[in-house]
Amino acid sequence: MNAILAFVALMIASFACFALDDASDSCDAASANDARFALIASKLPLAGASLVPFQMLANESRPNPKEQKAIAEYVSAHRECVRRAEAFRTRNPAHINAMLSEGENKIIAAFVDLYNKKLTYGAANRRLQAINDDYRIKIAFAMEQIRSGQAAAQQAERDRQTAAQQAERDRQAAQARDEAAQRAAQAQYEDAQRQADARQKDAIRQQLLLQMLQKPAVTYQPLVPYQMPTRPSTSMPVNPSTTTRCSWVGSQWTCYSN
């Protein structure tokens, strides 16, 4: 794995923000141990340039034709490793992938200059190490920005939830006040209705009493028991509604009425 990808994978694992570049990592590690690249394995940091041995940095030789062929085959194998890592990189933020691509191009350019013998092995390794150091800073800064952004987003979400909870409490309090006001208004209305009903009943009673007082007085004569009239010579009552005649018939006193 080249320097920038090795470092990015480490940073990704540390921050747990992005997809690990597993495909490229394992692929480059296998390439570093591939027998095809044995001629250059001791001269180039094929598995990563984060810790380049002193002997590699001080090597002032240039590649011979066989080593040139091995370098070309390694670059082709490395590009295949990068292609396999594309699915993992799609989960990274776009600006991180842009930095990866930029660093990748610089690394390939260093291998091209080495292949063309414009650079010695030591110069190529120093360039790879410089690329690694440069992107160590850039990616660390990007990661810190992302982490700060995540912290800010988390705080904003907490603030949003707090505001939402407060809004819900305010809504419930307002609803409780409205319900209390409605109950008070209903109680006031019912009390007013009771008072109106009582006043109406009092008015009806007063009207009835007034009507009774306005009626003319009626004089009632006491009832006198009726006494049937009697004759002095008899205690038999006389019916005032009939005429009674009495006379002697022989030796018997006889009466009849009509």
C-alpha positions as CSV (number, residue, x, y, z in Angstrom):
1,M,0.0,0.0,0.0
2,N,1.4,3.4,-0.9
3,A,2.2,6.1,1.7
4,I,-1.0,8.2,1.4
5,L,-3.3,5.2,1.4
6,A,-1.6,3.6,4.4
7,F,-1.9,6.8,6.4
8,V,-5.5,7.4,5.4
9,A,-6.4,3.9,6.4
10,L,-4.8,4.5,9.8
11,M,-6.6,7.9,10.2
12,I,-9.9,6.4,9.2
13,A,-9.5,3.6,11.8
14,S,-8.6,6.2,14.4
15,F,-11.6,8.5,13.8
16,A,-14.1,5.8,12.7
17,C,-15.6,8.3,10.3
18,F,-15.1,6.7,7.0
19,A,-15.0,3.3,5.3
20,L,-11.7,1.4,5.9
21,D,-9.7,1.1,2.7
22,D,-9.5,-2.7,3.3
23,A,-9.2,-3.8,-0.3
24,S,-6.3,-1.5,-1.1
25,D,-4.6,-2.2,2.2
26,S,-4.6,-6.0,1.9
27,C,-3.9,-5.8,-1.9
28,D,-0.8,-3.6,-1.5
29,A,0.5,-5.8,1.4
30,A,0.3,-8.8,-0.9
31,S,2.0,-6.9,-3.7
32,A,4.9,-6.0,-1.4
33,N,5.5,-9.7,-0.8
34,D,5.0,-10.7,-4.5
35,A,8.0,-12.5,-6.0
36,R,7.6,-10.3,-9.1
37,F,8.8,-7.3,-7.2
38,A,11.6,-9.0,-5.3
39,L,14.2,-6.9,-7.1
40,I,12.8,-3.6,-5.8
41,A,11.3,-4.7,-2.5
42,S,14.5,-3.7,-0.7
43,K,14.8,-0.4,-2.5
44,L,11.2,1.0,-2.3
45,P,8.7,1.1,0.5
46,L,6.1,-0.9,-1.4
47,A,4.0,-1.4,1.8
48,G,4.0,2.3,2.8
49,A,6.2,5.3,3.1
50,S,5.4,6.3,6.7
51,L,8.6,4.8,8.0
52,V,11.2,4.6,5.2
53,P,14.5,2.9,6.3
54,F,17.6,5.0,6.1
55,Q,19.2,2.8,3.6
56,M,16.3,3.4,1.1
57,L,16.6,7.2,1.7
58,A,20.4,7.1,1.1
59,N,20.3,4.9,-2.0
60,E,21.6,6.9,-4.9
61,S,21.4,4.2,-7.5
62,R,19.0,4.2,-10.4
63,P,16.9,1.3,-11.7
64,N,18.3,-1.1,-14.2
65,P,16.2,-2.5,-17.0
66,K,15.0,-5.5,-14.9
67,E,14.1,-3.2,-12.0
68,Q,12.4,-0.8,-14.5
69,K,10.2,-3.7,-15.5
70,A,9.5,-4.6,-11.9
71,I,8.6,-0.9,-11.2
72,A,6.2,-0.8,-14.1
73,E,4.5,-4.1,-13.1
74,Y,4.2,-2.8,-9.5
75,V,2.6,0.4,-10.6
76,S,0.0,-1.6,-12.7
77,A,-0.6,-3.9,-9.7
78,H,-1.0,-0.9,-7.4
79,R,-3.5,0.7,-9.7
80,E,-5.5,-2.5,-9.6
81,C,-5.5,-2.3,-5.8
82,V,-6.8,1.2,-6.0
83,R,-9.5,0.2,-8.4
84,R,-10.6,-2.5,-6.0
85,A,-10.8,0.1,-3.2
86,E,-13.3,2.3,-5.1
87,A,-16.3,0.6,-3.6
88,F,-15.0,1.4,-0.1
89,R,-14.1,5.0,-1.0
90,T,-17.6,5.9,-2.1
91,R,-18.6,6.0,1.5
92,N,-15.9,8.7,2.2
93,P,-16.7,12.5,2.0
94,A,-16.0,13.9,-1.5
95,H,-13.1,16.2,-0.4
96,I,-11.3,13.2,1.3
97,N,-11.6,11.2,-1.9
98,A,-10.3,14.3,-3.8
99,M,-7.2,14.4,-1.6
100,L,-6.7,10.7,-2.0
101,S,-6.8,11.1,-5.8
102,E,-4.3,14.0,-5.7
103,G,-1.9,12.1,-3.5
104,E,-2.2,9.0,-5.6
105,N,-1.3,11.0,-8.7
106,K,1.8,12.5,-7.0
107,I,2.9,9.0,-6.0
108,I,2.5,7.6,-9.5
109,A,4.4,10.6,-10.8
110,A,7.3,9.8,-8.4
111,F,7.4,6.2,-9.7
112,V,7.3,7.4,-13.3
113,D,10.3,9.7,-12.7
114,L,12.1,6.8,-11.0
115,Y,11.3,4.5,-13.9
116,N,12.7,7.1,-16.4
117,K,15.8,7.4,-14.2
118,K,15.1,11.1,-13.5
119,L,15.3,10.2,-9.8
120,T,17.5,7.9,-7.8
121,Y,15.9,5.4,-5.5
122,G,16.8,7.7,-2.5
123,A,15.3,10.8,-4.2
124,A,12.1,8.9,-5.1
125,N,11.8,7.6,-1.5
126,R,12.3,11.1,-0.1
127,R,9.6,12.4,-2.4
128,L,7.3,9.6,-1.3
129,Q,8.0,10.4,2.3
130,A,7.4,14.1,1.7
131,I,4.1,13.3,0.0
132,N,3.2,11.2,3.0
133,D,4.1,13.9,5.5
134,D,2.2,16.6,3.5
135,Y,-1.0,14.5,3.3
136,R,-0.6,13.5,6.9
137,I,-1.1,17.1,7.9
138,K,-3.8,17.8,5.3
139,I,-5.9,14.7,6.2
140,A,-5.4,15.2,9.9
141,F,-6.8,18.8,9.5
142,A,-9.7,17.5,7.3
143,M,-10.5,14.8,9.9
144,E,-10.4,17.4,12.7
145,Q,-12.8,19.6,10.7
146,I,-15.1,16.6,10.2
147,R,-14.9,15.7,13.9
148,S,-15.6,19.3,14.8
149,G,-18.5,19.4,12.4
150,Q,-19.9,16.2,13.8
151,A,-19.6,17.7,17.3
152,A,-21.3,20.8,16.2
153,A,-24.0,18.8,14.4
154,Q,-24.5,16.7,17.5
155,Q,-24.8,19.8,19.7
156,A,-27.2,21.3,17.2
157,E,-29.3,18.2,17.3
158,R,-29.2,18.3,21.1
159,D,-30.2,21.9,21.0
160,R,-33.0,21.1,18.5
161,Q,-34.3,18.3,20.8
162,T,-34.1,20.6,23.8
163,A,-36.0,23.3,21.9
164,A,-38.6,20.7,20.7
165,Q,-39.0,19.4,24.3
166,Q,-39.5,22.9,25.6
167,A,-41.9,23.7,22.8
168,E,-43.9,20.6,23.8
169,R,-43.9,21.6,27.4
170,D,-45.1,25.0,26.5
171,R,-47.8,23.5,24.3
172,Q,-49.0,21.3,27.1
173,A,-48.9,24.2,29.5
174,A,-50.9,26.3,27.1
175,Q,-53.4,23.5,26.6
176,A,-53.8,23.0,30.3
177,R,-54.4,26.8,30.7
178,D,-57.0,26.7,27.9
179,E,-58.7,23.7,29.4
180,A,-58.8,25.4,32.9
181,A,-60.2,28.5,31.3
182,Q,-62.8,26.5,29.5
183,R,-63.8,24.7,32.8
184,A,-64.0,28.1,34.6
185,A,-66.1,29.6,31.8
186,Q,-68.4,26.5,31.8
187,A,-68.8,26.7,35.6
188,Q,-69.5,30.4,35.4
189,Y,-72.1,29.8,32.7
190,E,-73.8,27.0,34.7
191,D,-73.8,29.2,37.8
192,A,-75.4,32.1,35.8
193,Q,-78.0,29.7,34.4
194,R,-78.9,28.5,38.0
195,Q,-79.2,32.1,39.1
196,A,-81.4,33.0,36.1
197,D,-83.6,29.9,36.8
198,A,-83.9,30.9,40.4
199,R,-84.8,34.5,39.4
200,Q,-87.4,33.2,36.9
201,K,-89.0,31.0,39.5
202,D,-89.1,33.9,42.1
203,A,-90.7,36.1,39.4
204,I,-93.4,33.4,38.7
205,R,-94.2,33.1,42.4
206,Q,-94.4,36.8,42.9
207,Q,-96.7,37.1,39.9
208,L,-99.0,34.4,41.2
209,L,-99.1,36.0,44.6
210,L,-99.9,39.4,43.1
211,Q,-102.7,37.9,41.0
212,M,-104.2,36.3,44.2
213,L,-104.0,39.6,46.0
214,Q,-105.8,41.4,43.2
215,K,-108.9,39.1,43.3
216,P,-112.1,40.5,45.1
217,A,-112.7,39.4,48.6
218,V,-115.4,36.7,49.1
219,T,-117.6,36.9,52.2
220,Y,-118.7,33.5,53.4
221,Q,-121.9,33.2,55.6
222,P,-121.7,30.7,58.4
223,L,-123.9,27.6,57.8
224,V,-126.9,27.4,60.1
225,P,-128.4,24.0,60.7
226,Y,-132.0,23.8,59.2
227,Q,-134.8,23.3,61.8
228,M,-138.0,21.8,60.6
229,P,-141.0,23.9,61.8
230,T,-143.3,22.3,64.3
231,R,-146.9,22.9,65.4
232,P,-147.7,23.7,68.9
233,S,-149.9,20.7,69.3
234,T,-147.4,18.3,67.7
235,S,-143.7,17.7,67.5
236,M,-143.8,16.5,63.8
237,P,-141.7,18.7,61.6
238,V,-143.4,20.5,58.7
239,N,-141.8,20.3,55.3
240,P,-141.6,23.9,54.1
241,S,-141.8,22.8,50.5
242,T,-145.1,21.0,50.8
243,T,-148.6,21.8,52.1
244,T,-149.8,19.6,54.9
245,R,-153.4,19.3,55.9
246,C,-154.6,17.5,59.0
247,S,-158.1,16.8,60.2
248,W,-160.0,14.4,62.5
249,V,-161.4,11.4,60.9
250,G,-163.6,9.9,63.5
251,S,-161.5,9.6,66.6
252,Q,-158.1,9.7,64.7
253,W,-156.1,12.7,63.7
254,T,-155.1,12.3,60.1
255,C,-152.6,14.5,58.0
256,Y,-151.6,14.5,54.3
257,S,-149.4,16.7,52.3
258,N,-149.4,17.9,48.7
